Amino acid sequence: MTEQSRATLALRPSAGFVATHSTQELSERAVTYLRAGFPVHFRGPAGTGKTTLALHVAAMIGRPVMLIVGDEEFSASDLVGGQNGYRYRRVVDRFIHSVVKYEEDAVQRWVDNRLTTACREGYTLIYDEFTRSRPEANNILLTVLEERMLVLPTASREESYIRVHPDFRAIFTSNPQEYAGVHEAQDALSDRLITIDLDFYDQQTESAIIATATGVSADAAVRVVALVHAYRADGSFTQMPTMRAALMIARIVALQDLRASPDDPRFVALCLDVLESKRSFASREQDQRMEHRQLLLNLIATTCR
């Protein structure tokens, strides 16, 4: 098995993907844009299901997938490829039995990275959190998305560029710019993308997702989601509580067979463990900490009855 084949994902639509009206409509719109040849960009806060949606849409396309996760340390070579070691060759000539002739040479070995492989083979590229990479690293994408041409470094192989395969498709995800560690995407790249802004799902959709993903009862899922939504609406946090918090609570409820009720002390302790950390306090702020805990206890009492 080659390094490229090991990096390739063969995705199929997941039976666990919750196809509500809202998620199905989003998926179908994205697939329509991709099949028309336009890259799609899912943008939204953490916990809104951007990566899950990107993987689901890629599975609907039906081509092998290359997944890249943005990183501050990325350079263009991390996307395209580069020289990686040497290939040695030695020739021994014994045509004349009394004379032995040796010929040796070493050639630098070029290795494609995931963008190059996807462009060459017509795979679907998922570039997750692409704005965590510096803009200059992403400049290589401009000609790929517009002129359908990947320009390779001058020191690469025998090729200076490759034509992008007609089946190549690209899906991007990103967090809003106010998130830590996120760079502003250059206008030239954003202009080439169809951006779909995602927000937190409504309670009905989230409850269906939570129940399917964790196996809790529909009633328990509704209560857990209502709690997280109520805390989010209150605004008494420094880190936004997302659907991931509801998933954590619901999964442990299912695992430990807890009752999603303020009458179950283990459930109350679980909710406090997951949600109290969404707001940090200094050691001298014990009064504020206790007020915050009482707020959560009140929310548990009112939303989980």
ABEGO torsion letter per residue (X at the ends): XBAAAAABBBBBBBAABBBBAAAAAAAAAAAAAAAAGBBBBBBEBBGAGAAAAAAAAAAAAGBBBBBBBBBAABBAAAAAEBBBEBBBBBBBBAABAABBBBBBBBBBBBBBBAAAAAAAAGBBBBBBGAAABBAAAAAAAAAAAAAGBBBBBAABEABABBBBBAABBBBBBBBBAABBGBBBBBAAAAAABBBBBBBBBBAAAAAAAAAAAAGBBAAAAAAAAAAAAAAAAAGBBABBBBAAAAAAAAAAAAAAGBBBBAABAAAAAAAAAAAAAABBBBAAAAAAAAAAAAAAAAAAAAAAX
